[in-house]
Amino acid sequence: MRVATEVGERPVRGVRGAGGETIRAAVFDLDGTLANTLPAISKLLIKVASEQGCSVTARQAAAAIGKPPGPAFGRLLGRPEDDGRVQAAISRYRELFAYEVLCLGPQLLFPGVTAGLSALRAHGVELAVATSKTTRSAEALLDVMGIRDLVGPVIGQDMVRRGKPHPEMVLRAAGRLGVAAWQSAYVGDTVGDMRMAVTARMEPVAVTYGVGTFGEARRGRRHPDVRLLQGRGLRDRRRPAALGRQGGGPAAPPLRPVRWGRYAPAIASCA
């Protein structure tokens, strides 16, 4: 992700949102936004469902990713969340997660994530993670990918009463950072992520890769506040956001397309 100013520009603090406000904090989804866990988690879901006597396709497994484990396995197994087989599947999934997913370590990072998070921090943007994973699982994933020190609070499903798309977890993340929701952005890859951001009155930033499909991101973009970021940079006819000075002030000159390695879960956008 490119958030540095062009050559000759002065360093700035914070980034500007689409509405002109200075974005002082960025809260990130984890699976499909920072971490490319889709292949490994899909494989694990299929394996666990098979152990419970259910045949699950790759598409069905992918659709379950990003959801809390109860609803995910309830849907995959076709049973209520409190069913014994669902609970057994959840326990087995958690047992195998370290061996099937965490073992991949830094390979799970989308290209450019480390540099992008570092650049946002250098521009004074506070960072956090809000995810449907349990906090312990999310912390472990961030640790093995080598980026735990780059983000501050990690808010998992177990820390809130209501999960996505209710805004409780992102509001808690912003609160832990000491930044108002309207001065924060949420970056995610599903329509539910964008609904959560809009409800919380955060800047919603959608990526077109990850768990959510490109078509889902386009549908989410129908909301006037959602900005769509694609794998080859932002393509949005809305007035672009530019790097701005913390606390307001003139925006920097327009930037070239923002990139996050070959991807773009970015807060700063392009001309």
VENLINWO-V46848 format. One record per backbone hydrogen bond with DSSP energy under -0.5 kcal/mol. NH is the residue of the N-H (numbers start at 1). CO is the residue of the C=O. If there is no record, write none. Layout:
<<NH,CO> <NH,CO>>
This chain:
<<3,1> <9,6> <14,123> <15,23> <16,242> <17,21> <20,17> <23,15> <23,21> <24,22> <24,183> <25,183> <26,126> <27,185> <28,128> <29,187> <32,35> <33,30> <34,30> <35,30> <36,108> <37,35> <41,37> <42,38> <43,39> <44,40> <45,41> <46,42> <47,43> <48,44> <49,45> <50,46> <51,47> <52,48> <52,49> <53,50> <54,49> <56,54> <61,57> <62,58> <63,59> <64,60> <64,61> <65,61> <65,62> <67,64> <72,68> <73,69> <74,70> <75,71> <76,72> <77,73> <78,74> <79,74> <83,80> <87,83> <88,84> <89,85> <90,86> <91,87> <92,88> <93,89> <94,90> <95,91> <96,92> <97,93> <98,94> <100,96> <101,97> <102,97> <103,98> <104,101> <105,102> <107,104> <108,105> <109,106> <110,34> <113,110> <116,112> <117,113> <118,114> <119,115> <120,116> <121,117> <122,118> <123,119> <124,121> <125,120> <126,24> <126,124> <128,26> <129,153> <130,28> <131,155> <138,134> <139,135> <140,136> <141,137> <142,138> <143,139> <144,140> <145,141> <146,142> <146,143> <147,142> <148,142> <150,147> <151,147> <151,148> <152,127> <155,129> <155,153> <156,154> <157,133> <159,156> <160,157> <166,163> <169,166> <171,167> <172,168> <173,169> <174,170> <175,171> <176,172> <177,173> <178,174> <178,175> <179,174> <183,180> <184,181> <185,25> <186,203> <187,27> <188,186> <188,205> <194,190> <195,191> <196,192> <197,193> <198,194> <199,195> <200,196> <201,198> <202,197> <203,184> <204,202> <205,186> <205,203> <206,204> <206,227> <207,188> <208,229> <217,213> <218,214> <219,215> <220,216> <221,217> <222,219> <223,220> <226,223> <227,204> <229,206> <229,227> <230,228> <230,233> <233,230> <235,228> <244,14> <248,245> <252,243> <260,263> <261,259> <263,260> <266,264> <269,241> <271,255>>
